[in-house]
Amino acid sequence: MTPATPAHSGRRTVAVLVRDGVLPMELGLVHQLFGTARSAAGEPLYDVLTCAPRPGRIRTDADFPIHAEHGLATVAAADTILVPASHETDEGLRPGGLPEELAEVLRAVAAAPGGPEGVRAAAAPRGADEARAVAAPRGAQAERGAQDVPGRRPPPVPRRIASICTGSFVLAAAGLLDGRRATTHWMSADLFARTFPSVTVDPGVLYVDEGRILTSAGEAAGIDLCLHMIRRDHGAAVAAEVARRTVVPPHREGGQAQYIQRPVESEGLTSTSGSRAWALTRLAEPLTLAELAAHDAMSVRTYSRRFREETGLTPVQWLTQRRVDRARELLEQTDHTVDRIATEAGFGTGASLRQHFQAGLGVSPGAYRSTFRGNVRQG
């Protein structure tokens, strides 16, 4: 099999692997999000290509088909493979149940190193033993170590494979999730766990990042996963601009609850949205739980319960995430010292900021700045 060569080799290639019964929303959101990501100079950062095991007409779960121009050669050559759901086939998959040619390509890409050599190696389907013989570093640190450096051509990066919704059944059937943590749509989580007992299923989160293998929950969680991958590739500001263009929230953590008990405020019930908006204008201040609850005229106990119902997070978790987001923006967009950024983001000291950055992102503030500074589009 000869790998397809992207038209613009400086961009990262995203192959969307569709099958009969694909959900058009999931296919479209990948194209929309990755397709609108731009560099500081306004250049597209990704080539997004629709692929199928056999190119041609593909049924959707709506009343119209799509045409997939590309086949498995393009999948084998891609930097990122995204597998949206197909409710026609996914839940019927079992271990080893994929067509062998497709399974071999997925296993080879998962095992291949980054860069042209990895592309050529993954382009030819191999047996399972040979694919597993190519050692691949696991965990988010492996990919974080290969991020873009401003002013340079993107370096070779580890290949990655991700799924949206029940697309996780495809990854599991290929053996890519064995011994890993993963998620899927909450309605399919029990079946997934029974069918693939070697996978640790977390049905309560939006997405799971295992470094080179990523899985997300149902359709809308695919948006969060795509923004997360763009953020890892090119920084928070690029991902935030993509979110702004698409009119979606710029950042929901993968560990946020997949199924929020009351996503829309019920009539007659008090929301915590007022205190959240108020807190975002005061991140530099030492906010307390009592102050947040008082702003919404609730007891601390009631406020904490309502807050988690509405956001899937505790108030402290939410506030920490927003402060990390603010620190990321300042690291990308200013020359402020780490201590000053720590103060403006509400962490108080540089040591505290470093601790939260390491815990949340796996890198230091200095390393983050050197990776992503200059990726902000001006104007």
C-alpha positions in Angstrom: 0.0 0.0 0.0 1.4 3.4 -1.0 0.8 6.2 1.5 -1.1 9.2 0.3 1.0 12.4 0.4 -0.9 15.5 1.8 -0.9 18.5 -0.5 0.7 20.7 2.2 3.4 18.7 4.0 3.9 21.5 6.6 0.4 20.8 7.9 -0.7 17.9 10.1 -3.1 15.5 8.4 -6.3 14.4 10.1 -8.0 11.3 8.6 -11.6 10.9 9.5 -12.4 7.2 9.1 -16.1 6.8 8.2 -18.1 3.6 7.8 -21.7 2.9 6.7 -24.1 4.4 9.3 -21.8 7.3 10.2 -23.3 10.2 12.2 -23.0 13.3 10.0 -22.7 15.6 13.0 -19.6 13.8 14.2 -18.0 13.8 10.8 -18.9 17.5 10.4 -17.5 18.6 13.7 -14.1 17.2 13.0 -13.9 19.1 9.7 -15.2 22.3 11.3 -12.9 22.3 14.3 -9.6 21.1 12.7 -10.4 22.8 9.5 -10.7 26.3 11.0 -7.5 26.1 13.1 -5.1 28.8 11.8 -1.5 29.8 12.5 -0.4 33.3 13.6 0.0 34.1 9.9 -3.5 32.9 9.1 -2.4 29.6 7.4 -4.4 26.4 8.0 -2.8 24.1 10.5 -4.4 20.9 9.4 -5.5 19.0 6.2 -8.7 17.1 7.1 -9.5 14.2 4.8 -12.6 11.9 4.8 -11.6 8.3 4.4 -13.2 4.9 4.3 -12.1 1.3 4.2 -13.3 1.3 0.6 -13.6 4.8 -1.0 -16.9 5.8 -2.5 -20.5 6.1 -1.4 -21.1 5.8 2.4 -24.5 5.6 4.1 -25.1 7.9 7.0 -27.7 7.6 9.7 -29.6 10.4 8.0 -31.5 10.4 4.7 -28.4 11.3 2.6 -25.1 9.5 1.8 -21.6 11.0 1.6 -18.7 10.3 -0.7 -15.4 9.3 0.8 -12.6 10.2 -1.6 -9.8 8.5 0.3 -9.0 5.0 1.5 -6.8 3.2 4.0 -3.6 4.5 2.3 -4.5 8.0 3.5 -5.4 6.6 6.9 -2.0 4.9 7.2 -0.2 8.2 6.3 -2.1 10.5 8.6 -0.8 12.2 11.8 -4.2 11.8 13.5 -6.9 9.3 12.8 -10.4 10.1 14.1 -13.1 7.4 14.2 -16.7 8.8 14.5 -19.5 6.5 15.5 -21.6 4.2 13.3 -24.6 2.9 15.1 -25.1 0.3 12.3 -22.0 -1.7 13.3 -20.2 -0.4 16.4 -22.2 -2.2 19.1 -22.0 -5.5 17.3 -18.2 -5.5 17.2 -16.2 -8.0 19.3 -12.5 -8.5 20.0 -10.8 -9.3 16.7 -14.0 -8.5 14.8 -12.6 -5.8 12.4 -11.7 -6.6 8.8 -8.1 -7.6 9.0 -6.8 -5.0 6.6 -8.4 -2.2 8.7 -7.2 -3.7 11.9 -3.6 -4.0 10.6 -3.5 -0.3 9.6 -4.8 0.9 12.9 -2.4 -1.3 14.9 0.5 -0.2 12.7 -0.3 3.5 13.1 -0.7 3.1 16.9 2.8 1.5 17.0 4.6 3.7 14.5 6.9 6.5 15.6 6.3 10.0 14.3 7.7 11.5 11.1 8.1 10.2 7.5 9.7 6.9 8.5 6.7 6.2 10.7 4.4 7.1 7.9 6.1 4.7 5.5 6.3 2.0 8.1 2.6 2.3 8.9 1.5 2.5 5.3 2.0 -1.2 4.6 -0.3 -3.5 6.7 1.5 -5.8 9.0 0.6 -8.7 11.2 -0.3 -8.1 14.8 3.0 -9.4 16.1 5.1 -7.2 13.9 3.0 -4.1 14.7 3.3 -4.7 18.4 7.1 -5.1 18.0 7.5 -1.4 17.2 7.7 0.1 20.7 5.6 3.3 21.2 5.9 5.6 24.2 2.7 5.8 26.2 1.2 8.7 28.1 0.6 12.3 27.5 4.2 13.2 28.2 5.4 11.4 25.1 3.3 13.6 22.8 3.9 16.8 24.8 7.6 16.4 24.3 7.1 16.7 20.5 5.1 19.9 20.3 5.6 22.7 17.8 8.3 25.3 18.5 7.4 28.7 17.1 9.4 29.7 14.0 10.3 26.2 13.1 8.8 23.5 10.8 6.6 21.2 12.9 8.8 18.4 14.2 7.9 14.7 13.9 5.2 13.9 16.3 3.9 10.5 17.6 0.9 9.4 15.6 -2.4 9.2 17.4 -5.8 7.6 17.0 -9.0 8.9 18.6 -12.7 7.9 18.6 -15.9 9.8 19.1 -18.9 8.2 20.8 -19.2 4.4 20.0 -16.2 4.7 17.6 -14.4 3.4 20.7 -15.7 -0.1 19.8 -13.6 0.1 16.6 -10.4 0.9 18.6 -11.2 -1.8 21.2 -11.9 -4.4 18.5 -8.5 -3.7 17.0 -6.9 -4.3 20.4 -5.8 -0.7 20.8 -7.5 -0.2 24.1 -6.3 -3.4 25.9 -4.9 -2.4 29.3 -5.9 1.2 28.8 -8.6 3.5 30.3 -11.3 4.6 27.8 -14.8 6.1 27.6 -17.7 5.9 25.2 -21.3 7.0 25.1 -22.8 6.5 28.5 -25.7 4.4 27.0 -23.2 2.0 25.5 -20.8 1.8 28.5 -22.2 -1.4 30.1 -22.1 -3.3 26.8 -18.6 -1.9 26.0 -17.3 -3.1 29.4 -18.8 -6.6 29.0 -17.5 -6.9 25.4 -14.0 -5.7 26.1 -13.1 -6.7 29.7 -9.4 -5.8 29.2 -10.4 -2.2 28.9 -10.9 0.0 31.9 -14.2 1.9 31.0 -14.9 5.2 32.6 -18.5 6.0 31.6 -18.7 9.3 33.5 -16.2 11.6 31.7 -16.2 13.6 28.5 -13.0 12.1 27.1 -9.9 10.1 28.1 -6.4 11.0 26.9 -4.0 8.1 27.0 -1.3 9.9 25.0 -1.5 8.3 21.6 -4.9 6.8 22.0 -7.9 9.0 22.9 -11.6 8.3 23.3 -14.6 10.5 23.9 -18.2 10.2 25.0 -21.2 11.0 22.8 -21.5 13.5 20.0 -21.0 16.8 21.7 -18.0 15.4 23.7 -16.3 15.0 20.4 -16.1 18.8 20.2 -14.3 18.8 23.6 -11.9 16.1 22.4 -11.0 17.9 19.1 -10.4 21.2 20.9 -8.2 19.3 23.4 -6.1 17.9 20.6 -5.8 21.3 18.9 -4.8 22.8 22.3 -2.1 20.2 22.8 -0.8 20.7 19.2 -0.9 24.5 19.0 -1.8 26.0 22.4 -4.7 27.4 24.2 -5.1 30.6 22.2 -5.4 28.7 18.9 -8.0 26.4 20.4 -9.9 29.3 21.9 -10.1 31.0 18.5 -11.4 27.8 16.9 -14.0 27.6 19.7 -15.0 31.2 19.2 -15.5 30.8 15.5 -17.6 27.7 16.1 -19.5 29.4 19.0 -18.8 26.6 21.6 -17.2 26.7 25.0 -13.4 26.8 24.6 -12.5 24.3 27.3 -14.2 21.6 29.2 -11.9 19.2 31.0 -12.0 15.6 30.0 -12.7 14.6 33.6 -15.9 16.7 33.7 -19.1 14.7 34.1 -20.4 13.2 30.8 -24.0 13.3 32.0 -24.9 16.4 33.9 -28.0 16.0 36.0 -29.5 19.4 35.2 -27.8 21.0 32.1 -30.6 23.5 31.8 -31.7 25.5 34.8 -35.2 24.5 35.9 -37.7 27.2 36.5 -37.8 28.2 40.1 -34.4 26.8 40.9 -31.4 29.0 41.7 -28.4 28.7 39.4 -24.7 29.1 40.2 -24.1 30.9 36.8 -24.0 34.3 38.5 -21.2 33.5 40.8 -19.3 31.8 38.1 -19.4 34.9 35.9 -18.5 37.0 38.9 -15.5 34.8 39.7 -14.2 35.0 36.2 -13.7 38.8 36.7 -11.9 38.3 40.0 -9.5 35.3 39.4 -6.6 37.3 40.9 -8.4 37.5 44.2 -8.4 34.8 46.9 -12.0 33.7 46.4 -13.5 31.4 49.0 -16.3 28.9 48.8 -18.3 31.0 51.3 -18.0 34.1 49.1 -19.1 32.2 46.0 -22.1 30.8 47.8 -23.0 34.1 49.3 -23.0 35.8 45.9 -25.8 33.4 44.8 -27.5 33.6 48.2 -27.1 30.0 49.1 -25.7 28.0 51.9 -22.3 26.5 51.2 -23.8 23.0 51.2 -26.6 23.8 48.8 -24.2 25.8 46.6 -21.7 23.0 46.4 -24.4 20.5 45.4 -25.9 22.8 42.8 -22.5 23.7 41.4 -21.6 20.1 40.8 -25.0 19.3 39.3 -24.6 22.2 36.8 -20.9 21.8 35.9 -19.9 18.3 36.8 -17.1 19.8 38.9 -16.6 21.0 42.5 -16.2 24.8 42.9 -12.6 24.4 43.7 -11.9 22.2 40.7 -13.7 24.7 38.4 -11.9 27.7 39.8 -8.5 26.0 39.5 -9.2 25.1 35.9 -10.2 28.7 35.0 -7.0 30.0 36.7 -4.9 27.6 34.7 -6.6 28.7 31.6 -5.9 32.3 32.4 -2.2 31.5 33.1 -1.9 29.8 29.8 -3.3 32.8 28.0 -0.8 35.1 29.8 2.1 32.8 29.0 1.2 32.8 25.3 0.4 36.4 24.9 2.6 38.4 27.3 6.2 38.7 28.5 5.2 38.7 32.2 7.3 36.8 34.6 6.0 33.5 36.1 5.5 35.2 39.4 3.5 38.0 37.9 1.3 35.6 36.0 0.8 33.5 39.1 -0.5 36.7 40.9 -2.8 37.7 38.0 -4.2 34.2 37.6 -4.9 33.9 41.3 -2.2 31.3 42.3 -0.3 33.7 44.5 3.2 32.4 44.0 5.2 31.0 41.1 5.7 27.8 43.1 1.9 27.3 43.3 1.5 28.0 39.6 4.3 25.5 38.7 2.7 22.9 40.9 -0.8 23.3 39.3 0.7 23.4 35.7 2.7 20.2 36.3 -0.4 18.5 37.8 -2.8 19.6 35.1 -0.6 19.7 32.0 2.5 17.7 32.8 4.8 20.6 31.9 6.3 23.6 33.6 5.1 27.2 32.8 8.5 27.9 31.1 8.2 24.8 28.9 4.7 25.7 28.0 5.6 29.2 27.0 8.6 28.1 24.8 6.3 25.6 23.0 3.3 27.8 22.3 4.5 31.4 22.3 3.9 32.9 18.9 1.0 30.6 17.9 -1.5 33.4 18.6 -3.0 34.9 15.5 -2.7 38.7 15.6 -5.4 41.1 14.6 
